[in-house]
């Protein structure tokens, strides 16, 4: 995940790291979210890039990362189960 600080990892980065999302899909979703003012998670699901279940799992793991309950590697490993 490069130099990303654990406390600041974004949901798109997490889903991308787990292989649930491509870079192109993330870029498109970010553009839509910016233009529409919608949350990136909503755009990812509505565009069919990820499922609701994948998003919920990612958000749950993102929170655990912010609370330093798990490592980025653990979060990515857990998320790969949702492929």
C-alpha positions in Angstrom: 0.0 0.0 0.0 3.0 2.3 -0.2 3.4 5.2 2.2 -0.3 5.5 3.1 -0.7 6.1 6.8 -2.9 3.5 8.5 -5.2 6.1 10.0 -5.8 7.8 6.6 -6.4 4.8 4.3 -9.3 5.5 2.0 -11.9 2.9 1.1 -11.0 3.0 -2.6 -7.3 2.3 -1.7 -8.4 -0.6 0.5 -10.7 -2.2 -2.1 -8.0 -1.7 -4.8 -5.4 -3.3 -2.6 -7.6 -6.4 -2.1 -8.2 -6.7 -5.8 -11.9 -5.9 -5.6 -11.6 -2.9 -7.8 -9.4 -1.9 -10.7 -7.5 1.4 -10.9 -9.6 2.4 -13.9 -12.8 1.7 -12.0 -11.6 3.7 -9.0 -10.6 6.6 -11.2 -14.0 6.6 -12.9 -15.9 6.4 -9.5 -13.8 9.2 -8.1 -14.7 11.4 -11.0 -18.4 10.6 -10.7 -18.3 11.2 -7.0 -16.6 14.6 -7.4 -19.0 15.7 -10.1 -22.1 14.5 -8.3 -21.2 15.2 -4.7 -22.1 11.6 -3.8 -20.0 9.5 -1.4 -17.4 7.3 -3.2 -18.9 4.1 -1.6 -22.3 4.9 -3.0 -20.9 5.5 -6.4 -18.9 2.3 -6.3 -22.0 0.2 -5.6 -24.4 2.1 -7.9 -21.9 1.7 -10.7 -21.5 -2.0 -10.1 -17.8 -1.8 -9.4 -18.3 -3.5 -6.0 -21.2 -5.2 -4.2 -22.9 -3.8 -1.1 -21.4 -6.7 0.8 -17.9 -5.8 -0.4 -18.3 -2.2 0.5 -19.7 -2.9 4.0 -16.7 -5.3 4.7 -14.3 -2.7 3.4 -15.8 0.0 5.6 -15.8 -2.2 8.7 -12.1 -3.0 8.1 -11.3 0.6 7.4 -12.7 1.5 10.8 -10.6 -1.2 12.5 -7.5 0.2 10.7 -8.3 3.7 12.0 -8.6 2.3 15.5 -5.3 0.4 15.1 -7.0 -3.0 15.7 -5.6 -4.6 12.6 -2.8 -4.0 10.1 -3.2 -3.0 6.5 -2.0 -6.5 5.5 -4.6 -8.1 7.7 -7.4 -5.9 6.3 -6.4 -6.7 2.7 -6.2 -10.4 3.4 -9.6 -10.3 5.0 -11.1 -8.4 2.1 -9.7 -10.8 -0.5 -12.3 -13.3 0.9 -15.0 -11.2 -0.8 -13.7 -11.6 -4.3 
